[in-house]
Amino acid sequence: MKHPLPERPRHIAILRLSALGDVCNLVPTVRALQRQWPEARITWIVGKTEAALLDGLSGVEFQVYDKATGIKGMRALWRQLADRRFDVLLHMQQAIRASVLSLGLKCDVRIGYDKARAKDWQHWFTQRQLAPHPRAHVLESFMDFARALGVEDTRLEWSLPIPEAAFDEAQRLTGDAPYLVISPCANPRLRNFRNWSAQGYAAVIEHAWHRHGLKTVMSGGGSPQEREMGEQIRRLCPADIEIIDAIGRTSLKGLLALLDRARAVIAPDSGPVHMANALATPTLGLYATTNPSRAAPYCWREHVVDRYPDAVAHYLQKSPESVTWGTRVRHSDAMSLITLDDVVGHLDALLAATPPAADTPEPPSMEPES
């Protein structure tokens, strides 16, 4: 017998700890739930870094779990929430750590992914599963949780809060002239081959300066790999081109402000492309090792540089249709399939399609793919 779903939930729990791009893609689901039930409480159990990015999101209470604290942190969170019972738990994190964390939460019904999308045995920790949605974008998979509760209004809305101090932080870095943001590196993890070349980025920076009059701001975290990439790019650029190196020099809210006021953003599959997408900033994603049909910046999918089919064919000797949805091409040379002509051609088209004075288009409604 299926556990019944609440017709009018009073308190909704969301369990999604990471990562920066994913939590940005989840915000439209939160907004859809708020439109449907404006009086409902929403408690979002989230990671420490992600909470800093989302801080101030209207109508949401954040409960922070730092994965570095392990089981000790879980027990502390369970004690903090011991007197609460949720009408429904939306279990959106496909990781065994999150599933164990969910066991200490009191709720009437737990919803998770269908078996085709679930990972790490998540379906063993939930009582209801989503309807199948093959080959869904990450953002659409999140919105499926709202659909499962009966939400029909799936308009995309973010309204990420950016404090004035963050805009001041960005202004001190950039000044008043228009700029392009390049975030050259994805998260520096093992076998995470998502980064394009320093030579390619340097050539794009030169093109943006001479063709469009745009200086470039480089952004990113403060890891040694990211700093080294920034230094390589600077060394390869002519001395007369204005480049601002903001790698490791902004807070997360400062980065949001930086992206919000950018003329455009270029980055591989990483948090900044989804952060920029959430801010309606023109976004150019560079994809070869991950499938943009699943993970591109959602509102800018037509502007993605997509060499994923070529990478699957060349390095896996398969077609994109024959590999499991979400398959990554874990080869260090895969991103070299992206050419300079690919990037500058897409950048020119993106800037032409989004003149600075143009009004921001109405966000699309989401219809599930067949």
N, C-alpha and C positions, 0 to 999 in steps of 0.2 A: 504494500500500500504506500502510495506516495505521500510524503508530508505535505500538508496544505500550505500554500503561499498566502501571505497576508494581503487582504484586499486594500487595506489602508494602513501601511506600516507607520508606527509612531516613532520607532528608533531603528535606524539602519546602520549596520556596521560594514565598513569596507576594509578588506585586508589586502593591501598592496604596498609592499615595502620599498620597492625599487623598480626601475632606475629613473634617472631624470627625464629621459624621453618618454618612458612609459607612463609616468605619473602625469605628464602633460597631456598625453593621449587619453588619459582617464577622466580628466576634468569635464569634458562635455557630457559624460555619463552622469557625473555629479549634478551638473546643471539641469539635465533632463529630469532627474529624480526630484530636484528642488522645484521645478515647474509643476510636476505632477502632484507633489505633496509638500507645499510650502511650509506646512506646520511640522513636518517630520524632523526629528533630530538625526544628524548624520555624524557618525564618529568614524574617522579614517585612521586606521593603524598603519603607520608609515615609517620609513627609515629616517635616520637622523639628518642626512644631507638633503633628502627630498623634502622633509618638513621645512627646512630653511628656505628652499625654493618656493614652496607653496604658502608660507606663513602669511596669515591675513586673508586667506580665501574665505569669502563671505559664506556664512551659514554652515561652516564645517568645524568640528572639534577634532584636533589632531592628538593622537596618542602615539608617542614616538617609541619605537623599538630599535635600538642600536645593535646590529647583528654581532658586533665585536664583544658584546656582553654575554652572548651565548645563552645557556639555560638560566643563568642567574638573572639576566635581564628579562627573560620570559616570565619567570616567577614574580618578579617585581611588577610587571605589567598585569599579570593575572590578579595580584593582590589589589592593584589600583582599580581594576574593573570588577572586583568581586561582587559589588552590590548592584551591578547592572545586568539586565537581561535584554538582549536585542530581539526584535521581531524577526529579523532576517540578517544573516551574514553573507555578504558577497565575497566569496573567496577567489580573488583575482590573481593570486601569486602562485605560480606553478613551481614550487620548490618545497622540498621535504621540511626545511626549517620553518617555513610559513605554515605548513600543515600541522606540524607539531605545536606551533604557537596557537593555532586555531582551537586546539583541543581544550585549552584553558579558558575559552570564552563561552559565556552562557548565551544561548540563542535558541529560538524556536525552530528555525530551519536554516540549513547551510546550503548555499547554491554554489556550484563549481562548474568547470568546463565539461563539455561532453567528452566521451572517451577518446574521440579522434584528436581533440585538441589538448587534453589533459596530459601532463607530464609528472614524473616522480610520484606516480600512484595517487594523484590528487583525488581521483573519483572515489577512493576508499575513505576519504575524510569529509565527504559531502553527502547530503541526503537527496538533493535535486540537482540535475545536470541541465545545462543549456541545450536548446535544440541544435542539431548539427548545422554548421555554417562553414562548409568547405572553402578553403582558399580565401579566408577573410583577412583583411587588414587588421593590424593590432587594435587600432581605434575602434573598428567595427566589432571586434570581439568583446571589447569592454562594453560597448553600447548594447550588446546582446544581453547583458545582465539586467539592464533597465527594461528591455523588451520582455524578458522573462517574467518581470513583475507586472506587465501590462502597459508600460509606457509606450505611447505612440508618437509623441512629439519629440523627434530626434534631431531638431535643429542644432547645429554646432554653435556652442557658446563657451568662451573661456573666461574672460574678464579677470586675468591674472593680476593680482595686486602688485604695484610697483611703488614704493614710497618715494617721496620727493628727494630724500637723501640719496637714493640710488641714482636718480637722474642727475643730481649734482655730481656724484661720483663719476658717472659716465661723461658728463660735460667737461670735467677737469681733464680727462684723458683725450677727448676728441676735438674740443673746440666747436666751432659753429659750421665748418665746411662739411658738405656731404661726404659720406664715407661708405665703403664696402667692408663688411666683416668677413674675415676668413678664419674659421676655426679648423686648423689643419689636421688635428689628431682626434681619433676616437679614444675611448678609455684604454690605457695601456695595460691590457691583460694578455695572458699567455695565448698564443695562436689567434689573436684578434686582428687579423690582417685586413683592416679597413682603411688604412691611410694611403693617400696618393703621394706623389713625389714632391720633394722640396723644389726641384727644378720646374715642375709643372706649376706649382703655386706661384713661384717667382715670375714666371712668364705671364700668368693671369693677372698678377698685381701690376705688371708693366702695361698690359693691355688695358686694364681698367683705368689707369692713370692717363695714358695717352689718348685712348678712344672715348672715354666717358668723363674724364676729369675727376675721377674718384680716388681719393687717398684710401689706403687700406689699414684697417685695424685688425691685428691678429689677436685672437682670444684663445683661451684654454686654461687648463689647470696648471698647477705648479710642479708637475712631475719632471724628473730629469729628461725623460724622452720628449715631452712636449716643449720644454725649454730648448733642447738641442735642435728640434725641428724648426722652431722659430728662429734660432740663430743661423741655421743653414739657409733658410729662406732669405733672411736679411743679407747675408753675404752674397747671395746670387743676384740680388736686385741692384740695378744702377743706383748710384749714390744720390742722384737728383730726384728720385721718386720718394714721396712722403709715405712712410710706414710708421705706424704706432704699434709698438709691441706691448700688448696688454695681457700676455700669457702669464697666468698666475698673479695678476695684479688687480683683480676685481673680486668683490663678493658675488654671491649668486644673484642677489637682487640687482647689484650693479651690472652684472652680465645681462640680466633681463632688460635693463634700461638701455644698455649698449645695443642689444639686438632690436629693441623696439624702435630706436631712432635711426637704424641703419637703412641705407638705400636698398641694400640686398645682403643676403648671407649665403656663403658657400661653405659647405662642410661635408664630410663623409657621414655615413650612418652613425649618428651619435646624438647626445642630448641636445646640442645647440640647434640642429635642424628642426627638432620638434618644439623646442622653446620658441624659435622664430616663427614657426607655423602657428603656434598658439597666439602669437602677437600680430598675426596677419602681415608680417614682414615678408617681402618677396624672397623666396628660399630656393636655392639650387643645391640639391643633394647629389653626391657622387657615390654611385653604387656599382659594385662588381661582385663583392664577396657575400653580400646579403641581398635578398629578393625585395626590390622596391614595391612590388605588388602587395607585399605584406608589411613593409616597414618604412616606406617613403614618407616624407612630410606630407600629410594627408591632403591639404588644400593646394599643394603645388606639385602633384604627381606628374602632371604633363610636362613639367620643366626638369624632371630628374634626368641626369646622365645615367643611362641604364646599360651597363655592360655585363649584367648578371647572366643573360642567356649565353653570351660568348664565353664567360668564365666556366659555366656549367659544362658547355660543350668541350672546351679545351682541356680543362683540368679534371673533370669527372667523366668525360666521354659519354655524356647523357644529354637529354633535352630537359628544359625546365619543367615540362609537363610530366616527366617520368620520375622526378625526384620527390621525396617527401616535402610537403609544404614547410617552409622555414629552413630547409637545408642551407648550410653555409659552405662556401667554397674556401676551405682553409689552406690556402696556398699563398706564399709570400709575394708571388709575382702577379696575382690576379688583378690587383688595382692598376697595374701597368697597362692593362687593356684600355683604360681610359686615356684618350689622347687630348692634347692641348686644343685641337680644333673642336673636339666634343665640348669642352668646358667653355671656351670663349664664344662658341656659337650659341650655346644655351644661355650664357650670360647676356649676350647681346639681345637675344629674343626675350628673355625675362625682363630686362630693363625697358625694352620697347613696349612690352605688354603692360607695364606698370609704371606709367609716367608719374613723377612725384606729386603732381597736383590732382591725380585721379582720386575719386572717392573710393573708399574701401568697399569691395563688392559684398552683397548680402551673402552670409555663409550658407552653404548648401544644406538641404535636409538630407538625412541619410536613409537610403533604402537598402535593405539587406540584399547582397548579391545572390543570384540564383545558383 
